[in-house]
Amino acid sequence: MHKVQGYIRQCLDSILDPDLPNLEVIAVDDASPDGCGEILDEFAERDSRVRVLHLAENVGLGHARNAGLDAATGDYVWFFDSDDHATEGAVRAVCDRLAETRPDVLVFDYARSYWNGKVKRSIINDLFREPPAPDVFTLEERPSVLEMMMTAWNKAIRRQFLLDLGLRFSGGYYEDVNVTYPILMAAERLSLLDRVCYIYRQRRRGAITKTTGAKHFDAFAQYDRIFAFMDEMGPKADPFRQLMFDRTIWHLLVIIERGDRVHESENERFFSEMSKTYNRYRPEGHVPPDTKPFLAEKHRLIQKNDYRGFQRLGAGSVKAKAKKPARKANNLRKRGVLYSKEVAKDRYYQMQRRLAIDENLAVFAAYWYRGYACNPAAIYEKARELAPHIRGVWVVKPGARKDMPKGVEYVVSGSADYYRTIARAKYFVNNVNFPDHYVKRPGQVHMMTQHGTPLKKMGLDQMEFPVGAKDMDFKALITRSDRWDYLLSSNPLSSEAWERGFPCNYEMLEIGYPRNDRLVQADEEERGRLRAALGVPEGATAVLYAPTHRDYQRHYTPMFDIGRFVEQLGQDHVLLLRAHYYYKLKNMAADMGWPEGRVIDVSKYPSVEDLAIASDALLTDYSSVMFDYANLDKPIVIYANDWETYKLTRGVNFDLTATPPGVVATTESELVDAFVSRAAWSDTANKARENFRARFCPWDDGHAAERAVRRMFLGEKVPSPPR
């Protein structure tokens, strides 16, 4: 594994069937620069079946597989790509089939999992059933096996058989074909398992074979190795030569025709190499296949090395497809009716986008233009100090103007100033996505800060939880996220979640949360001033109650009797009530009849950091505020009365009740007792909070905003804090 920290847990969890003690899982950390190594060590610590190899330098997929093979002791080996996973029950099914048939190679089926949630079984799955296969056979008896996916991960291979053949995975791209084809030819016992055992993740970024570059020329050397192996086999290989040749040309055509692998400027050179391969290995009497339109003609052009003819043939098939988008655009134009005011705004915005970018202009925004807050505010303030040449302008809704701090420049969303600013600015900093009408120009730079540690599933991870996702348009979400150049991560958990939830081409900045700099640096003088401003009586214990939004509830409903809770805590306690910003609440304390002066509604208070510093303890459920608050090293109480419901409807990234930041209460009486008995201040709670901080606050050292400014506005490479 290498730079796949967001996917490893699912991969290993899918393999480590608790009812199969005879598994040996060798995890090869190919000098991954992210959290892969730490995650593997975590698994190895709690499961003796896992062994971790930490390679000193990055050697690539093929050589990493060889390292794993050399360390293996099992009867069979199954090579996994670390961003993929097994289907439920697959490992047991494979083991059972191996025990039944004892093959040299067992081949099983797979499905492709796409980023949009679709899962499709391989299109050649009929080869497992047609014609019906005996339990064990040879390739000569069933040559169609050569037409199956020639990867290492859809096969279980008898280890000694592989070692005796002397085959090794090579370096470079397509490193497995020079192993997977030969083992089928050499095997005396092949077997099939007509079951989807493996999920092949189609990542939007990161897969090496989907990266345009010269490394795709490695395919020629890999196929040279296959034909050399066949030459060593002698006459035994003759029955396979024609089909193997056709498979080779098929694969090379896939590489050149996909458009996302070989760079356009290298196509002619690739085609020339393909022609050499064709004429070098073409079997005597070979007849080009005609299973697809133009395929036989393509063979003829490759043999002649006629690249121009090949181009003309391809252009003819492309033209037929080109009419659809134009037709769709015409239909949209006919259906679309825009108000004149919106047309004028759009034209003005288009005009501004043609003008030069202001290299010193930065746009800041937070919470869908709700005002000055969160990580963007912390970065803005630090930029004024470290990058004074940058002019920062905030975008706010009309109603937020009155709350903007003095001296902070802003524009109102939808105004002419707004469109001019977003058209001309160089830099953009936000803790949510900018609206769809914004068009990112070449040269503009985006930083997404996010606005909390994701206990709950986020981004594409939400697709499995329809209650939380509701009517979310995931395609639009991912299109907006494609605009990011930098994505901030506050801790290792966030890095894993962001990588899975937002698989886009950004640079992950593992630097901590800028908004937490204040919490790390807070002192008693600031705390006292804030308490006085909030009206907290001197000597009172101020409990900040900050519940999260629940997707399965339409309206805000307190999860316990707040009035009774405050009465039971006593006169020396004050509750600072911070309702989630999704809820529009008015005169809540008066409407509910809560004790006057004992419940202070701070739902509209602009800074949650102020509230955290002013309070003595935090009461929350599943809000991300707990991760920030832990930096203050003050008591945290989790009220998890509906944990199972929340977990099922929203999805979570870890079990909060198993590793909480303090006391966990599931009933109202337990909640009251946590404060009355002072359990929240106990040694046990302190130890839990210490472990929680070590896990989720390792990078919050008071300098996160500085690191963000130096990377974004000053172009400096900033080292991440130690893991």
N, C-alpha and C positions, 0 to 999 in steps of 0.2 A: 504494500500500500504506500501511496505517496500523495499527499495533499487531498485526502478524502475524509477528513475528520467528521463531516456531517453524515456520513453513510456507514461508518464502521460498526456502530452499535447494532443497527438493523441487520447487517451482514452476519456478525458473530451470533447475535441472538437467534437468527434463523438456523444456524448450524448446530448450536450447542443444545441439542435435544437432551433434556435431563434424564431420559430413560435409556440413554445409550452411553454407558460408562466406557465403552471400548474406543471411543473417538480420540484421535490425536489431532489437535488443531495447531498448526504451526503458522504463526502470524509474522510475516516478514516486513519490518519497518524499513522501507528503502530510503533511509535518511530523510524522512519527511520533515519539513520545516514547521509544520503546524502541530496540532495536538494529537496526532495519530499515535505516537509512541506512548504518551501518558495514558491514553484510552486503552491501548493494548495491555499495558502493565496492570491497569485496574482490573481488566478481565482475568488476567493470569493470576492475580492475587486471590481472586475469589473462586476460580475454577481451575483445578489442577490439570485439566485436560488441555489447557492452553499453554503453549510455549511461545515465547517472543524472541525473534532474532532482530537485534538492532544493528543494521549495517552502518559502517563508518562513513560511507559515501554513497551517493545515489548511483546505482548501477543499471537501472531500467528494469522493465517488467520481466523480460526473458531471463536475465541473470538472477533476479530476485527469486523467480520460480525455481531456478537451479539450486539456489541456496536452501530453499525449503525442501526440495527433493532430497538433497544430500543429508538433511537433518531428519528426514522421515524414517519411521520404523514400522509403519503399518503395512498390512497386506496390500492395500489399494491406496491410490492417491487420487484426490479430486482437487483440481486447481480452481480456486475462486478468485474473481476480481473483486476487490474490496468495496466497490460502490454498487455491487449487485447483491442479491440475496436469494436464499432457497425458499421455495414455497412451503406452506405448512405440511409437516409430515414427510417432506421429500427425503431428508437424510435417512430416516428409518426405511422408507420405500426402497431407496438405493441399496442400503445394507442388506435388506431382505432379498432383493434380486441377485445381488452378488453371492449371497449364501446359497441361493437356489441353483445358480448356473455356473458359478466359478469361471467366468470368462477372462480372457486377456484384456478385453476392452468392453465396457458397457456404455452404450450410447442412450441418452434420454433426451426428452424434448424440453424446450424453453419457450418463454413468452417475452415479448418486448414490452417494457413499461415506459410510457411516454410522460413527459413533464406535465401534460394536461390531464393526467389521471387515467388515460386509456391504456388498456392492456390487451395485446394481441398475440395469440399463439402463432408460432412459426407457420409460414405459408406452405411449408413442405411437410407438415405433420402427417399427411397421408402416407408418406414413405415408411412410417412405423407399422402400418396396417396393410398396405397394398403392395404386393400380395401378402397374405398372412405369413408371419415370420416364425420359423421354429425357435425354440428356446436358445439354441446355440447353432452357429453357422460360420462359414468363412466368407471373405469378401468375394471370392470367385463365385460362390453360390448366390450372393446377393450384392452385386456391384452398385446398386442404387444407394448404398450407405455412403459412397463417396460424394453423393450430391447433398448430403446433410451439412449443417453448419460445421465448418472445420475450425472449431475453437477448442481450447483446452478445457473450458468450463462446463461443457455438456457431455463430459465423459468421465467415467471412473476407470482408471488404468491399473492393472496389476503391477505393483512397484518393481518386483524383480524382473518381470518381462521387459519393462521400460529400461531398467538398468542394463540388462543383458544386451539390448539392442544398441546401447551406447549413444542413444539420442539425447541431445541437449537442446534446450531452448536457446535461440540465438539472440543477439542484441538487435536493436532497431525495431521498426514497425513490422507487424505481421509475424511476430516472433514465434507463434505457435504452429503455423501451417507446416513447417518443416519437421514437426513432431507428429501432429495429428493425422496427416495423410499417411505417412509411413507406418504408423502403428496399426492402422487398419489393414494395410497390405500384408504386414508380417504376422498378424494375429492368426492363431489356429482356432481360437474360440472367440467369436463375437456374439454379443447379445444386445437386445433392444428392450427399452422400458418405455411403453407408450403412455407417458405421464409427463406433465409439465413440472419439472423439478427445479428449474432455475429461472429467475427473473433477471433479464438483461436490461439494465437501466439505460435508457436513451437520454443521456444528459444534454442539456442545452449548451454546456461549455465543458471543457476539460478533457474529453475523450481524445486520446492522441490520434486515433485514426480519422477523426473528424477535423483535424487541424491542417490547414493548407500549408504545404511546405515540401521541400525536397526530400524529406525522409520517406515519402511514399515510394521513392525509387528503390527502397530496401526490398520491396516485394520481388524484384527480379532475382536478387541473390537468394532469397528464401526458396523460390521455386527451382533455382539451380540446385540447391541442396536436395530437394525432393527427387529430381530426376537423377541426380548422382546416386541417391539411395536405391532407386529402381535399377540403375545400371549394376550396382553391387548385388542386387537380388538375382540378376540374370533372367533366364527364361520365365521364372516364377512371376515376374512383373509384367510380362507381355499382355496378359488378359486385361490389365488395367490401364495400359498406355493411352489408348484413344480417349477414354473417359477422363483420365487425369489431365490430358492435354486440353480437352474442352473446358474442364473446370479451371485450369490455369488462365486461359484466354478470357473466360467469363469473368473471373476475378479482376484481371487487369482492365477489362472494359468498365467494370463497376468503378474502379479507381479513377479512370480518366473521365468518365461521363458524369460522375456525381457533381462535379463543379466546385466542391468544397474541400478537395484534397490536393490535387496538383494545381499549382498556380497556372493561370492562363498562359503566361509567358513560357512555361516549361512544357506545355502540352505536346508540342511537336517533338521535343526531345524524348518525352515519355513514349510517344507513339513509335518513334524510331527504335527504342529499346524493346518495345513490345513486338515489333516486327522481327527483330533479331531473335527473340525468344521463340516466336512462332516458327521461324524457319529452322531454328536449331533443334527443336524438340518435336516437330510435326511428325507423327507416325506415318509409316509407309501405307499408302492407300487410304489416308484419312479423308473422310467426307464431312464438310462443314455442316453443323446442325442447322436446322431451319425451324426450330421450335418457336421462334419469335420473329416478328417482322424485321427485315433487313439484317438478321443475324448472319446468314450465309454471305451476304454482300459485305458485311463488316469483316468477316474472315478473309474474303478475297482482297479487300483493301489493305488489311494488316499485312497479309503475305507479300503484297507488292510494295509495302511502305508508302502508300498513297495517302498522305495526311490531308491533302487538299480535298480529295474525293471523300474522305471520312468526314471532313468538316461540312461539305455540301450535303451529305447524307443526314447528318445531325440537324442541320439548319432546316431541312424539309420537315422533320418531325416536330421541331420547336414551333414553326409558324402556325401549325394547326391549333396549338394551345394558347396562342397569344391573343385570341379574340375575346376570351372570357372576361379578363379584367376590364377591357375597354367596354364591353357590353354592360358589365356591372356598374361601371362608373357612369355610363349614360343613364341607366335606370335610376341611380341615386340622384343624378342631376334633375331628372324629370320629377322625382318624388319630393325632393327637398324644397321646402318653402322657408326662407329665412326672413326675419323681420329686418327692416331697413337699418335699424340702429345696430343690430348685430353684424350686418354686412359692413357697415361703416367702421366698426371696431376692428373687424377682421382685416379690412383693407389697410387701415392705419397700422395695424400690427405687422402685416406683410411688408409694408413700406419701411417700417423701422428695422425689420430684419435684414434689409438690404444695405443698411448703413454699417459702418465699422463698429466692431465690438470695443467697448470701453474696458481696457485692460486693468483698470483700477476700481471697477464698480462691482460690488458684491450684493446679492439679494439674500436676505434672511427671512425665514418664516417658521412658524410652529403651529401644530394642531389645526391645520386647515384654515390658516390666517386668523386664528383666535386672538393672537396678541404676542407679547414679548415674553418668552418663557423657555424653559428646558435647555437642552444642549446647545441649540443655536444661540440662545442668549449668552451662555457662558463663552462660546467661541467668539461671538461678536465683541464682548468686552475684552477678551484677551487679544483679539486682532487690533483693537484700538491702541493697545499698549505695544504690541510687537510688530505690527504692520500698519503704522499710521497712514501710509500712502493709500491704503484701501478705504474707499468710501462705502460704508455699509448702509443699505436701505432695507427697511422692513416692509413686508406686505401684510396688511391687516384688513379685516372686514370693517365696514363703516362703524359698527357699534363698538369696536375695540379702540378707536382713536383716543377716547377720553382716558384710557388706562395706560397709554404709552408713556414711558419715562421721559422726563424732560431732557432735551438734547439729542434724542434718538430720532433720526430721520425716517420717515415712512411714506408709503403711498397706499391709497385705498384700492383694494381689488376691484377690477372692472373699469377703473378710470383710465383716461388717456395717459396719465403719468405711469400708471401700472403697466400698460402695454409697452410703452416706450422703455421702461426699466427692464422688463424681462426680455425684451428684444435685444437690448444693447449690453447687458451685464456680462461680465466674464465668469463670475463665480456665483454659485447657488448653494445655500446651506438650508436644510429643512429636516424636521424630524418625522415628516410624512411625505408622501409624493406630491409633487406639483400637479395641478389639474391637467386634464387631457388636452386642453386648448393650447398649452404651452408647447412650443416646438424647439427642441434643443438644436442649436446651431453648431457646426464644426468650430471648435475652439472654446466653446463654453464648458465649464467644469462643474460637476455636481458632487456634493458631499451629503450623503444620507446618514443622519446620526441615530435614527430610531428614537424611541422614547420609553424604553423599558427593557428589562431582562425578560426573555420569553419563557415564563413558566408554562403558558398556554401555547398551543400550536399556532404558527404564523405562516403567512404566505401560502405556498403550494401545499404545505403540510395540512392546511385546513380542509383540503378537498375530501378527506376521509371523515370529516365531521360536519355534515350538512347543517346542523342547527347553528353551529358557530359561523359557518361560511354563508348561510342564508342564500341570497341571490348574487353573491360576489362573482364578478366577471374576471376569472383568473387570467384569461388571455390579455385583457386590458391591464390588469395588475402587473403582469410580468413585462408588458411593453413599457409601462411607466418606469419600472425598475431597471430596465435596460439603459436608462439615461444616467444611472449612477456611475461615477468614476471612483468614488471612495465610499465605503460602508464602515461605520464605526462599530466596534464590538467592545462590550464592557467586561466580558469574562469568557472563559472557554465554552461554557454552555451556549452563550449567544453566538459564538463563532460557528458551532455545529448547527444550530438552528437556522441561522441566516444562510449558511451554505446550502442547506436543503431547501429552505423555503423560498429563496430568491437566487436561483442558479443563473446569474448574469455576469457580465464581464467587468467587474469592479475590482479594486484593490482593497482587501480587508485590512482595516487599521485596528489592530488589537492594542488599544491604548487606554482603556478605561472610559468612564463617562465624564465628559466635561462638567455636567451639572453637579457632579458629586465632589468636585474640587472644594466647593464651599463647605460641604459637610466634613470633609477631612480636615479643613483648616479652621473650623468653627471654634470659638472660645467662649468663656463664661460671660464676658462683657456683652457680646452680641446676643447671647441667649437671654440675658436679663432684659435687654432693650426690647427684644421681640416679644417676650412674655408680657411686658408692660403695655406694648402697643395692642396686643390681642385681648387684654383685659383679664389675664390669668392672675388670680389672687396670689399674693406672696405666700410661699410655703405650701401651696396646693400641688398635688400630683396631677399633671396635665397629661391625659391619655389622648393621643391622636388616633381617631377612628377613621380609616380610609378603606372602605370596601371597594371591590372591583365591580365592573359591569358583568351581568349575567345574561348571556344571549338567550337563554330559555325563558326569561322574564320580560314582559312588555313594559312594565313600569317599575320604578324604584320601590322596593318593599324591604324595610329593615328586617334583618334575619333574626333579631331578638328584640325584646321589649327594652328600648333604650331608656325610657323613664325609670322603669323598675331597676335596671342595671345600675344607673347612676345613684339611685337611692340606696341600693345595697352596698355600693362602694363607700359611701359616707360623704360628709360635708367637705372633707379635705381633698376630694377628687373633682376634677373638671374634665368634661369630654369635649374635645375639639372635633366636630363632625365634618368630615371632608367627603361629600358624596361625589361619585364619578361624574366627570364633566359631560357625559352623555345625557344626564338628567337635568331638566330645567325645573328647579325647585324654588318655591317662594315661601317665606315666613314659616319654615318647617318647624322650628322649635315651638312657636306659638300655636300652630295648627295641631301639633301632636300633644300639647299640654305638658311638655317636659319641664322639670324644675328650672325656674328662672335663674339665669346666671351660672347654672351648672352644666348646661349644654350650649356650647358656642358654635354656631353654624359658620364654618369657614370654607364652605363649598366654593364660594366665588373669590376667595382670597387668591391673589395672582401667583404667589410663589409657594409651592409645596415644600421647597427647601427651607424657607422661613419656619413653616409649621413644624418640620422635623426637628430643627435646631431648638425651637422653643419648648417642645414637649419633653416629657419624662419617659414615655413608653409609647410603643406603637401597637394598636390593635387593628388587624386586617384579616382578610381571608386569603385571596389569591392575587392580590394586587402586586405589581412589580415594585411598588414603593418599598416593600420589605428588603429588596436587594440594596437599594440606596441607603435605607435607614440603618442597615447593619454596619455601615461605616462609622456611625456615631457610637457604636458599642453600648447601646442602651436596650433595655428589655423589649422583646417583640413577642406578642401573643397572637397565635393563628386560630381563628374561629372557623373550623372546617365542618360545620354541621351538614353541608350538602356536597362534600368532596366527591362522592361517587357519582352524583348527578353531573357535577361540573366536569369531572374527568371524562364522562361518557359523551357529553354534549359538546364540549369545547376542545377536548384533547389536551394532554399535558406532556411536557418533555421530561419530567422526572416526578417521582413520588414525594411530594412535599411533606406528607405526614410521616414518612420514614426518615427524612433528613431535614427537620424543621429548624428555623432560627431561634427557637425557644419553646415555650409551652404550646401544646396543641389542645384545644378544647372542642368538643363535638356537641355539647349540650350547654344550655344557658347556665345551669348550676356550676358546671365545670369552668365556664368562662368567668363567672363572678369569683369563684374560688381562686383562680389564677392570680387575681389582684388582691383580694382580701387576705389570703394566706401568704402573700408575697412570693408565691411559687415562681412568678415571672422574674424575680430577682435572685433566685436560688442558684447554688453552684451548678446544679444539673442544667438549668436553663442557660447559664453563662457558658458552660462547656459546649452546649449545642450551638449557641451563637458563634462561638469561636471557630468551630468546625465549618459553620455556614459561611462565615467571613472568608476563611481560607479558600473555600471552594468558589465563591461567587464575587469576591471583592479583591482579587489578587493584584489588579492593575490600577486600582483607585488610590493614587498616591498624592493627589493634589495638583498634578501637572498634566492632566489629560487634555485640557483646553489648549495648553501651550503646544503639545505634540500635534494636535489637530491644525493649529494655525501654522506651525512650521512646515507641515507637509502640504497643506492646501495653498497657502498664500505666499510662502517663502520658498517652496519647492525643495525643501530639505528632506533627506531620508532620515526618518526618526526610528530608532530601535524600539521594539516593543519591550515592555517591562518583562522581567523573567517570569517564566511559567511556574 
